[in-house]
Amino acid sequence: MPLELTGLTHDFGPGPLFTNLTATCLPGRVYAIMGPSGSGKSTLLAIAAGWLPPTAGSVERTGMPVVRWAFQNPHGLPRRTALDHVTLPLLTLGIRRPHAQVEAMALMEKFNLSHVALREFRALSGGEAQRLLLARALASRPDLLLVDEPTAQLDPTSSALVATSFSALAGTGAVVLVATHDPDIITACTDRINLADFR
């Protein structure tokens, strides 16, 4: 089912961040939420998730019970392996460990992480950790995946590697919204919502 954003307006004080934002976001597509810092990108993600009510307008998430976030500061269990991080969501879905590990490895391959599968989380680079959390989020089979500034804390080389992995997010059956000002991430997404168009 699509995510329907209808007439969204949000106002924190002196003026609205965005006004009358309307969009239909389809499963299998990756939407770059564009705009400079302070334009309301993360706020729009919170509204889409149902964490924050908009000042006006509505959000329709019918048939989207599973919502997952991937934040800009990747957190994990320091002494658990990268493979453990992607396997765990599959185990919670009731998949037996041998099959869960095979599926987890396939997901990690899509994000160019198979070579660090047995490495502890604390030993991963920033770019590896960020890609791992995207793989972990997909392992939970979300209907809606919200990604907040995935390269904000990374150097240019790591940022470029994260951008190349975004093709793995398309076609998964999830609606994916990515708040970003990174031109490489924007290029890697299938669609764009520019908050400048709703000021």
N, C-alpha and C positions, 0 to 999 in steps of 0.2 A: 504494500500500500504506500502511496506517496505521503510525504509530509507537506501539509498545506499551511502556509503562512499567509494570513489575510489581514491587510490593513494595519500592520504592526506599527505602533508608535511607542517610543520609550523616552521618558524625560526625567533626568536626574536633578534638574534644578534650573539653571539660567536659560536653558533651551533644550529642545529634543535632540537626542543622539541621532535618531532616524524617524521618519514620518511616513505613514501609509506604505510600509514595505509589504509587498505581496509577491509570493513565489510558490510554485509547486515543485517540490524536490523529489525526484524519482529514485527508486531503488536501483542500485548498480551504477549510480552517478556520483561523482565526487565534486562538491561545490566549494570553491574558494570564496570565503567571506573576506572581501578586500576593504582596505581603508587604513588611514594612518593611525598611530597610537591615539587612544582616546576617542575613537570614532564609534565605538560600541560593538566591536567584533565579538569579544568574549561575552558581552551582555546578550547579544543575539543568540549565542550558543546556549546560555543559561535559560533564556526564554523558550528556545526550541525544546530543551530538555524538560521543561516544566518546573525548573527550580525557581524561576522568577516570573511573576505575572507582568505582562506588558501594561503600559499606561493605557493603551487602546489596541483593539484588534484581537485576533484569535489565532490559536495554533491547534491544528487537528492532527493527532497522532494515532488514529484508529488503526488497529492491527499492528502496532509497533510496541509491544510490551518490553522489549529488551533494549535498554539505552546504555551505552558505554561511553566513557570519556578517556582520552589520552591527553594528559596535561603536558605543559612545556617543561616542567621539571620532573624527569623520569625517576620514579621511586620503585625499588624492588627489595627483595630479601638479600642482603649482602653476600651470604655464604651459600645461597642456593644457585644452581646452575641456570644458565639461560634456558636450557631445555625444560627445566622444572617450571619456569615461569609461564611457558606456553602450554605445557601439559596440564597444569592444574585446572584451568577453566574447562578443559575437555573432560577431565575426571568428574567435575561437578555436574556435567551434563549426563553422567551415567555411562560414559565410554570407558571400557576396561583399559588398564594402563598400557598393555602392548600396542593396542590400536591407537590409543591417545598419543603415545610417543611417536608413532609413525605419522599421524596427522600433524602433530606439532612440528616434526622435522620438515614436512612438506611446506608448512606455513613459513618456517624460518628460511627455507630455501628461497621462497618468493621475496623475502626481505634481505637476501644476501647475508644470512646469519648462520648458515649451517656450520661454518668453520669455527664458530664460538659456542656451539651447542653445549659443550661440557665445561665452559669457562664460568667461574662464579660471577654473579652480577657485579660485585665490587670491582672486578678486573676489566669490565667493559669500558670502552670509550664512550664519550657523550653521544656520538652518533649511533653507536651500536645499541646503547641503552634506549635511545629514542625509537629506533626501528623495532627493538624487541617489544616495547610496550604497544606499538601498533599491531605487531603479530599477536601479542597476548589478547588485545582487545578483540581482534577478529576471531580468535579461538573461542570466544564466548558466544559467537554467532549472533551479533547484535542486529537489531532492526534499524537502529539509528546509532551512528558512531560520530562523536563530536571530538574534534582534534583542535587543541588550543595552542597556537603559535609553536609548532613543532620544532622550529629551528632558531627560536629566539635566543637560546643559551649556547648555540654552537658556533664554531669557527666556520669559515667559508667552505673548507674541504668537507667537513662533516655534514654541513647543510646540504651540499650538493649530493652527497650519498643518500641522505634522507629523501631528497626530492626524487631521486631516481626510483626509490622504492614505492612511490605513490601509485604507480600503475597497478600494484598488487591490491589496492583498495577498490579499484573499479571492477564492476561486474560481479561483486560478491553477493549481491542481493540486499545489501544494506544501503540506506541513505547515509552519505558521509558529508559532514559539514566541517570545513577546515578554516579556522580563523588565522589569517596570515597576511603579512606585508612582504613576504619573500617572493621576488619575481620568479625564481625557479620552482617554488611550490605552486604558485599560481599557474604557471605554464603546464605543470604536471597534472593539474586538476582538469576534469572534463567540462566544468561549467563555472561561471563566475557570478557572484552577487556583490556589486559594488555599492557600499553604503553611501558613497558620494551621490548616487542617483536618488537617494531618499532623504535628503536634507531639507 
